[in-house]
Amino acid sequence: MSAITRRWSRRLLFATAAIAGTLYLPATLVAVLAPGPSTCHGTWEDGGLEGGVAQTGGGVARPYCWVCTRALRSYGDSRAVAVVDAAYAEMGKAFPQTDWVYGESGWPWGGRIRPHHTHRNGLSFDFMVPLANGRRLPTNVLNRFGYSEDFGSDGTGPSGRIDFAAIAGHLAALDRIAREKGGGIRRVILAPDLQDDLFRAPGGAALRQRLRFNHGPSWVRHDDHYHVDFDFPCLDP
């Protein structure tokens, strides 16, 4: 190996170490400085969080954006994260061929996380829509890591068709596990023109009775992901 090659090899090694440190250090510090249960404050629209914990996907779901999760954008209240991870673990058994992808939830400390209007107290979570027939949802820079996928009113888009049965099973598991842990689901946001397909799916009719869904359009369409606000007791701001 020449001197020039060795020099560039060392530079590459140092650059790789610097990038890895930049990505891993924030998450490591959060884990060390904020162990134990979380404390949420205020509301989904105007609140904060102490001791937020990272989602893991229950060993089943993958993150929408690996770099974004290392940048601390997928943290939440420990009670809600426990529900989310447990539900995904169940979905891995009920829908083993499904490509499950979790989206953003919030900062470990809560507060405004742009561009979201909520996601402030650790109880708001985004779940990317699963696709039928084991299709993989594209999550890359070009489609804003899944947040720019487009689906028509029939649930079909360039990447495939939404698996409404899988969503119904997932929401039912989230609701049941949240209740078992002393909480619940306050609201689910999904594009209104997709909700009839969800309610017609196996288990969907029960969701219409048990959960509160948005009736009108949100500020973004919510066709590529569904948004869930959990309901656990929080302290006042």
Secondary structure in CASP SS format (residue, H / E / C, confidence):
PFRMAT SS
TARGET T0000
AUTHOR 0000-0000-0000
METHOD secondary structure of the structure
MODEL  1
M C 1.00
S C 1.00
A H 1.00
I H 1.00
T H 1.00
R H 1.00
R H 1.00
W H 1.00
S H 1.00
R H 1.00
R H 1.00
L H 1.00
L H 1.00
F H 1.00
A H 1.00
T H 1.00
A H 1.00
A H 1.00
I H 1.00
A H 1.00
G H 1.00
T H 1.00
L H 1.00
Y H 1.00
L H 1.00
P H 1.00
A H 1.00
T H 1.00
L H 1.00
V H 1.00
A H 1.00
V H 1.00
L H 1.00
A C 1.00
P C 1.00
G C 1.00
P C 1.00
S C 1.00
T E 1.00
C E 1.00
H E 1.00
G E 1.00
T C 1.00
W C 1.00
E C 1.00
D C 1.00
G E 1.00
G E 1.00
L E 1.00
E E 1.00
G C 1.00
G C 1.00
V E 1.00
A E 1.00
Q C 1.00
T C 1.00
G H 1.00
G H 1.00
G H 1.00
V C 1.00
A C 1.00
R E 1.00
P E 1.00
Y C 1.00
C C 1.00
W H 1.00
V H 1.00
C H 1.00
T H 1.00
R H 1.00
A C 1.00
L C 1.00
R C 1.00
S E 1.00
Y E 1.00
G E 1.00
D C 1.00
S H 1.00
R H 1.00
A H 1.00
V H 1.00
A H 1.00
V H 1.00
V H 1.00
D H 1.00
A H 1.00
A H 1.00
Y H 1.00
A H 1.00
E H 1.00
M H 1.00
G H 1.00
K H 1.00
A H 1.00
F C 1.00
P C 1.00
Q C 1.00
T C 1.00
D C 1.00
W C 1.00
V E 1.00
Y E 1.00
G C 1.00
E C 1.00
S C 1.00
G E 1.00
W C 1.00
P C 1.00
W C 1.00
G C 1.00
G C 1.00
R C 1.00
I C 1.00
R C 1.00
P C 1.00
H C 1.00
H C 1.00
T C 1.00
H C 1.00
R C 1.00
N C 1.00
G C 1.00
L C 1.00
S E 1.00
F E 1.00
D E 1.00
F E 1.00
M E 1.00
V C 1.00
P C 1.00
L E 1.00
A H 1.00
N H 1.00
G H 1.00
R C 1.00
R C 1.00
L C 1.00
P C 1.00
T C 1.00
N C 1.00
V H 1.00
L H 1.00
N H 1.00
R H 1.00
F H 1.00
G H 1.00
Y C 1.00
S C 1.00
E C 1.00
D C 1.00
F C 1.00
G C 1.00
S C 1.00
D C 1.00
G C 1.00
T E 1.00
G E 1.00
P C 1.00
S C 1.00
G E 1.00
R E 1.00
I E 1.00
D C 1.00
F H 1.00
A H 1.00
A H 1.00
I H 1.00
A H 1.00
G H 1.00
H H 1.00
L H 1.00
A H 1.00
A H 1.00
L H 1.00
D H 1.00
R H 1.00
I H 1.00
A H 1.00
R H 1.00
E H 1.00
K C 1.00
G C 1.00
G C 1.00
G C 1.00
I E 1.00
R E 1.00
R E 1.00
V E 1.00
I E 1.00
L C 1.00
A C 1.00
P H 1.00
D H 1.00
L H 1.00
Q H 1.00
D H 1.00
D H 1.00
L H 1.00
F H 1.00
R H 1.00
A C 1.00
P C 1.00
G C 1.00
G H 1.00
A H 1.00
A H 1.00
L H 1.00
R H 1.00
Q H 1.00
R H 1.00
L C 1.00
R C 1.00
F E 1.00
N C 1.00
H C 1.00
G C 1.00
P C 1.00
S C 1.00
W C 1.00
V C 1.00
R C 1.00
H C 1.00
D C 1.00
D C 1.00
H E 1.00
Y E 1.00
H E 1.00
V E 1.00
D E 1.00
F E 1.00
D C 1.00
F C 1.00
P C 1.00
C C 1.00
L E 1.00
D C 1.00
P C 1.00
END
